Amino acid sequence: MRMVIRARALALGLASSLLLPAAVLAGPVSNQGTEFWLTFPAQYLQTNPSLPTALDLFILSQSGASGEVSIAGLSFAQAFSVGPNSAVTVVVPETAMLSAADGVQEMAIHVTANNNITVFGLEYEQRATDGYLGLPVGAIGTQYWVASFTADVNQGATTTISDTEFAVVASQDATSVTITPSQAVGSHPAGVPYTVSLNQWETYQLQGDVLGSDLTGTQVVSNVPVALFGANACADVPVSYMRCNMLLEEEIPLATWGSSFVTVPLATRSADTFRYLSSANGTVVSVNGGAVATLNQGQFFQQELSTASYITSTAPILVMQFSNSDSYDNASLGDPCEITVPPVPDYGTTYQLAAPATGFPANYLNVAAPSAEAGAILLDGAPIPAASFTAVGGSGYSSAQVSIGTGYHQLSGPQPFGVESYGFASFDAYGYPGGLVFTNLPTLTPTLTPTITPTPTTTFTPTPVCEIKVWPVPFNPKYAVGGVLKMDCLQPGDQVSYYTLSGEVVFQATSSGGEFDWNGANTQGVPVTPGLYFYAVVRNGNTAARGKFILVRN
């Protein structure tokens, strides 16, 4: 048995929610929960036995919790107890790491608790680490697009060691997963759907090891909610730079993608690599007001950014931020890691974090906050100086990089703000969002269906679900196209309402179907004041969509 001599409590996050009156919004789903289905995809294992490795789960509770971490396939079960505003570490067996190149294993990690917890996973290997923010069962979905990275030959190797890969985790029996690879992988042709059947506790991993292959843009659709993990076993970022590191994130489902993002450069690095993955044909992606790409469904665009930026799109996208390989700028500390950039509507007002005690000497937070609240963001009870923040274009937001010490930290603010957590070591890095609040995630009622035997097919085409979205967020009538906030996928007769934080209806109308535009004025035609607003769409007496957005004027 490996002797564990470190108690890392790696940057744990907790996002709180803002509530509308009960009749409008019962409360959004967040990264907090009492049940999680997780895994650790395959990682490139170095041959040096002196380099430590570990599969760690970091568990945080705001009010205290007890529970269990279990892996049926390994007959593993470990109880845990975490006090209020603190974190504990559960080390799972290293044999829980997935090994199948194209196959099913009984390696799902099940985390349960008697009270809300936040869970982070750290796939630690000195000089090859990354981690992820775990999502509870209420926040996983049935439609995803994979975000991985290019398979590359690196570190003097003669064959690729940076497998592009993803893993699916089943939370229920009789789970049917239809996968449409973006590129040919093994026996699976590009663009041809195939189906995998999973039961509870099972995982499915697919790896591509052909030089230059990239599973980014692979579509994953399931009959019941599953968890999806996008990864690369050891990626050079950008391709051809050295050295490689694992890339890993638990991906957010399609229903939670956004159309506005504030990005903050990673501290000490000269630039970061970004990818924008599209959910719809003809999606125009803009950075700081200038269009950079027009993408079809499943396509992505990659670019490097060196300054804080405001990214917007005409349809929902997924934005991933990558720390570059150390040779990119000859960094003494740092290497690749992957971070899901939180969409602006998914910001929270409080976060709890604990930086690692060992392994990473440099730990940071990236903060994106409404410019008017820049001096009001508290870190451990003291305001982050307003002078630390820099305005990000016409977004209405400002950004800051904050160095933090090891141990427990708290952040809070009067309005929703975004946080990324990351750290650097010699040839190593980790990173992930500090927390997420999913205002647009629909309530999913699991429906069990008979197990389906995996059968490749060339005739199945997943039908995209038209999900109600609003954009741009934040909404600034001065800069928005046509001066309006857009809402799509409405049906004739849908009632659209906009509310203040106190529940006052400022505008209400009945849609004729399709796209609905609002110019930021109340029912009397008077422009409403800047601030946080909520929207709700009622269809046939039931709430079809709900969410929040920031309205700014400058």
N, C-alpha and C positions, 0 to 999 in steps of 0.2 A: 504493500500500500504506500502511495506517495505521501510523504510527510508535508503537510501544509504549514508553512512558516510565515505566511503573510496574510494579513486581513485587509485586503483592498476593499474599499467601499466606493466604487467607481461612480462618479458624477451622476447621482440619481435625481430624477426630476419628477415634479408633481404639478399638474396644472389644475387650477380651479375654474369653475364656470360661473357665468352670470345668468340669472334666471328672468324670464318673462313671467307675467301673470299666469297662473296654472292653466287657464283656459287656452293660452296660446302656446306655451312652451313648458313642458314638464321638466326639462333639464337635458342638456346635450351630453352625449357620451364622451368620455375622456380616456386618457391612458391609465386611469385608476380602475381597479376592479378586484373581484374576489376569485376569479378563475382565469387561467392563462394556459394556452397550448403553444409550446415553444420548441425550438431545436437548435442545433449547432451544425451548419453545413460543413462540408469537407474543407480542410485547411492544408496548405502546403506545409509539411512537417520537415524542418531542417534536420540534417544528419548529426548535428552537434549535440550530444546528450547533455552537455553542461548548460544549455539554454533552457530555462524553466518554461513549462507549459501548464495551462489549467483551463477548465471550463467553469466559469463562475457565474452565478446568479446573484445580483445585488437587489435586495428587497427593502423597501422603505415604506413606512406607514406614518400618516399624520397623527393618528390617534391611538396607535398600538394595535397589533394583530398577532395571531398565531395561525399556523397552517402547516402544510406539508408539500414537499417537492418529491415527485415520484416518476419513475421510468419503468413501465411494465416489462419491456423487453430485457431489462437488466435486473429485474427484481429489486430495484433500488427505491428506497423511501427514506426521507429524512425530514423530521419535524423541525420547525423553526418558530421563534418567538421574537418579535421586534417591538421595542418600546415606542412611545409617542415621539414623533419628530426625531427619529433615528433610523439606522440602517443595519442590516445584518448580511452576511455573505454565506451562501450555500454553494459548496464545491461539488459538482456532479462528476461521476466517473468519466475519465477521458475517452472511454470506449463508447460514450454516447455520441461522439462526433460521427456524422454520417460518412459512409464509405462507398455507397452504391453509385456507379456512374450513370445508371439508368435503371432504377429499381426501387422497390418498396422495402422498408425496414421498420421494425417495431421500436422506434427510437424517439417517439414524441415525449417531451418533457411536460408534465402536468403540474401546475402550481395552483394550489387552492388556499384560501384564507378565510377567517371568520369576520374580517373587516377589510375595507378597501386598502389595497397596497399598490405600489408602483414597482415594476420589475425591469431591471436592465440585465442583458446578457453580455458577458465579456469573453470572447474567444481569445484567450491570452496565450501568446507565444512570443517570447522576447525577440524583438525585431520583426514580428509578423502578426501584430494584433489588430483587431477591430471589435466593435460591439454594436448593440442595438437597443432601442427602446421597445420593450415588450408591450403588446396590445392585448387587452382582455377580450373575452368571448363576445362582449357587446360591441366591440370595435372592429372585429374582423368581418370580411365580406365574401361575396360570391363572384366578383369580377375584378381582375387585376391585369396589369401589364408589367412584365418583369423589367427591373432595372439592374443590370449587371455591368460588366466591363470587358474589354477586349482581351482575349487570350493572347499571350505574348511570350516570346523566348527572352528570359532575363537572367541576370546575375551569371553570365557566362555559360548557361546551360545549353545543351545541344538540342533538347526537346522542350516543348512548352511545359511549364509547371504552374501556369496561371490559368487554370481551368475557369472558363466562364460557366456559371452554374446558378441554379435556384433550387429551392426545396419547398414542398407543400406539406402542411401538417393537418391531419384530419382531427376534428373535434367531436365527430359523431360517426356511428356506424353507417354503412350504406352511403358513403360519400362518393359521388361520381365527379371526376375532374376531367374536363376537356382542355387539352393543351394544343395550341397552334404555334409551332416553333417559328421564330423569325428567320432562322437559318437552318440548313440541314445539319442534323446531329445524329450520328450513328445510323440507325435504321429509320429515322424520322425525317422525311423530306420537309423542306421549308414550305410553310403555308398550308400544310396538310394536317388537319386536326386529328388527334388520337385521344383515346379515353383511358384513364387509369381509375380503378376502383380501390378505395381505401376504407378501412374500418377505424374506429377510434383507437388511438395510440399509434397509428401507423403514419409513416412519412414517405414521401416520394422525392427523390433527388435526380436531376438531370444535369449532366456535365458535358461541355464541349471543349475538346482539347486540341482542335485544329488551329494552327497558327492563324491569327487574325479573326477567328470566329467570335461572335458576340451574341448572347441570347437576349440582350436588351430588345424590347419590343415584342417578346413572346407573349401571347394572350393566354390567360388562365381563367377558366370559367367553371364554376362548380354548382351543384344542385343545393348544397347547404353551405354555410360559412366555413371557410378554411383560413389558416394562417399561411402567408407566403413570405419567404425569405430570399432576397436577391443577394448574390455574392460573387466574388471571384477569389479563388484559392490563394493567389498571391500576385497582385496586379502591379505593373509599372504604370504610373500616371504622370504625364501623358505617356502613351506607348513609346518605347525606346529609351526612356529615362530609367535610371537606377536609383534606389533599389525597390524591390517589390514588397508589398504588404497585403494582408488580407483586406478585402472590402466586404462589408456586411451590413445589411439593414433589414429589419422586419418591415415589409412594405405596407403602406396605407392603401386601402381599397379604392377603386375607381370613384366611388361615391363621395370620397373625401378630398379629391383633387381640387385645386384652386386656380384662380386666374390672376392673382396678384401676390407678389413675394418681395420681401426686402432682404437682400443678401448682405452679409458682413464678411469682409476678408478674414481669413484665419490669421491670428497674431503671429508675428515673426516671419511669415512667408511672403515672398514677393508677389505671388499671384496664386489663384486657385482655379481648378478646372470645374466647369459646370456642364450638366446635361439637362436638356428640356425634352421631356417625352410627351407626345401628343395623344389625346383621347379621341380626336375627331378630325375628319378630313378638312383641309383648308385652314388649319389653325395658324394664325399669325402671332408670332412671339416677338415682343419688343423689349429692349433693354434701354432704360433711361429715355424712353420716348421714341427710340429709333427701331424700326423693324429689323430683325436679324435673320429670321427664317420663317418660311411657310411650310408647315408640316402636315402630312396626312396621318391617319390613325395608326398608332404603333411606331411611327418614325420619331427619331430624336435628332437634336442638334447639339453639338459640343463646342464650347468656346472657353477661353481663359479670361478671367476678370481680375483686376488688381485693386479695384476700388469698390466701396459700398455701392450697390446698384438696386434699381427698382425694376422688377421684371413683371410684365403683364402679358396676357394672351387673350385672344378672342374666344377661346373655349378652354375648358379645364385642362391643365397640364400637371405633370409631376416634375419637380425641380430637385436635382441631386447636386450636392457640392462635394468635391473631392480635394483632399489635401494632396499636393503633388509629391512625387518621389524626392528624396533628399538631394539628388544630383541636379534637380531642376534649378535650384538657387544655392546649392552647396550649403544647405542648412545643417547646423551642428546638431539640432534636435528636430526630428520630424520625419515623416514618411507618409505613404498613402493611407487615407481612411475615407469613409463615405458617410455623408450626413444628409438626411432628408430635410430640405429647407421647408419649414412650416408655412403653409399658406396663411395669409394675414387673418382670414376668418377663424383660423384654428388657434389663435393666440389665447393665453390664459392671463390671469391677474396675480397668481401666486405660484411659486416654484420652490421646491426643496431639493438641495443638491449636496452631495458629499464627494469631495475630490479624493482620489486614491491616496492611501497612506504610503505606498511604495510603488516602484515600477515606472512612474511617470513624474519626473521632477518639475515639469512645466504644465500647468493646468489653467484653462481659460474659459470664460463665458463670452459669447457674442450676444449682445442685447439689441433688439430693434423695438423702439418705443415711439408712440406718438410724440412729435416734436414738442408739443405743449406740455408734455409730462416728463421730459427728459431729466429734469432735476428732481423728480418725485419718485423715481425707482429706488427702492430700498434694498440694500444688500447687507444682511445681518443687522438690520435695524438702522443702518446709516445710509443716507442718500448717496448714490453714485453721482459724483459731481457733474453738473450740467455741462461743464467744459469738456468732459470726456466724450460727449456726444457730438456727432457731425450730421448735419442734415443730408438726407438722401434724395437728391433731385426734387421733383415735384410730388413726391409720394406722401408728404405730410408726416413722414417718420424720420427719426434720427437713429444713428447706430453708434455702438461703443464696443470696444474690446476691453475685457476686465480680467486681470490676472487674479487668481484665487489661490489660497493656500490649501493644504490638505485638510480633510475633515468636513464637518457638516456646515452647510450654508443655507440661508433663506433669501428669497427675493420676493418682492411684492410691489404692486403699483396700482394706482386708482383706475387705470384703463388697461385693457388687454395689451400685452406686449409679448414679443417672441424671444426665445432663448435657445441657443445651441451650446452644447457642452463638449469639450474636447481637451486632449492633452498630448504632449509630445515627449519622446525619449530619444536616445540615440538610435537612429534607424527604425523608429517605431512611432505609432500614433493610434488614437482611438477617437471616435466622435459619434454623436447622435443628437437628435433634438432633445431639449430639456423637458418637454411635455407638450401635449396636444389636446385640444378641445374640439370635438367633431360636431359642429352644429348642423351639418347637412347629412349625417349618416342616418339612413332610414332604419326603423325598427324591423329586425329580421326575425320571423317566427320559423324555427327549424321544422322542416317537414321531411320525415324519413321516407326513403324510397327503396325498393329492392336493389340489392347489389347488382351492379352491371359488370359483366366480364369484359376486361379490356379488349377492344377490337378496333384496329385502325380503320379509318374511314376517309373517303375523299369527298363525301357529299355533305357533311355537317358544316354549317356555317353559323357560329354564334351570333345571335341577334342582339346588337347593342340596345340597352335599355335607355330610353330618353329620360334623363334625370334632371330635375329642375335645378338650375344654377343661376347665380347672379354675378355680374361683373360690370365694370372693374371694381375691385375692392383693395384699398380704400376708394371711395367714390368722391371724386372732385369734379363737379359740373364744369369747371373751367377747362379741364384737360381731357375729360372723357369724350369719346367719339360721339358727336351729336349732342353733347352735354347731358347725356342721360345714363341712368343705371339700367342695365338690360337684365331681363329674366327670360329664360327660354323653356321650351318643352311644356308650355301650358296648354290646357284643353279649353274649349269653349265653355263658358260658365264658371270657370275657376274664379274664386274671390281672392284678390290680392290685397293685403293690408301691410302697412308700415307703422311701427310703433316706436315710441320713445322708451327709454330705460324704465320709466315709471308706469308704462302700460298705456299711455295716451296714444290714440290712433291719430296719426297726422295725415294719412292718405289711405283711401280705400277705393277700389274699383273692381269691376267684373271684366275678365279677359275674354276676348273673342277667339283665343287660341293662338298657338305659336309663340312669338316673342312679345314681351310686354316691356314698355319703356316708362321710366319715371324720371322727371327732370329735377327732383329735389325740392319741389314746392308742396305745400299742404293743400288741402281741399279748397282753400280760398285763393290759391295761386301765389301765396307768399312763400319765399324761400325759407326752408327750415334751418335752424341753427346747426352748426357743426356739432358732432358728437357721435355717440354709439346708438345705433338703431337696430331694430329687429324687424324681420319680415315673416309673414305666414301666408301660405296658400291653402285655402280650404276647397276641397273638391267633393261634391256630393255629401256634404256634412262632415267630412273627415279631413284632418290635417294631412295634406299631401307633401308639404315641405315647410321647413322653418329654418331660420338662421339669423346671423347677425352681421353687421358691417359697420365700418367707420365712414362717416361723411365729413369731408374736410373742405375748407374754402380758403384759398389764398391766391 
